[in-house]
């Protein structure tokens, strides 16, 4: 059927692009290592499953489920951004993606966010409780409750705040 052939061709083309981005992003996030995606369990790509293989630096190649929690998170971040780079959008919402990461991995995550934001001209709305992630953002929004049942929105422009501090030091 012509429609299925078109779907297969598009899927395989997108898969190859995502896989290429995934390999690059994984290596960047882990400062080495290797990873790849593989379609499995079916002759027809439209019916296939997906297996994620990763080899963090100094370790053997394994499937995603056998990695540590932090390694799984970084690998998943690489996959999410690989799909995003294949078809970028003007806005991307990330909800507590950094929660399971330690500080060194949060730094890698933030550096990747900054790089992709510059490359794709994308705005990221990042929901986080991690102070290190907050410190790396351009603007913070918070919701606080000044009195019971009354929520209040707070906004801080960190870029402007940094400029104001520099001006005060220079004066």
Secondary structure by P-SEA (a helix, b strand, c coil): caaaaaaaaaaaaaaaaaaaaaaaaaaaaacccccccccccccccccbbbbbbbbcccccccccccccaaaaaaaaaaaaaaaaaaccccbbbbccccccccaaaaaaaaaaaaaaaaacccccccccccaaaaaaccbbbbbbbccccbbbbbbbaaaaaaaaaaaaaac
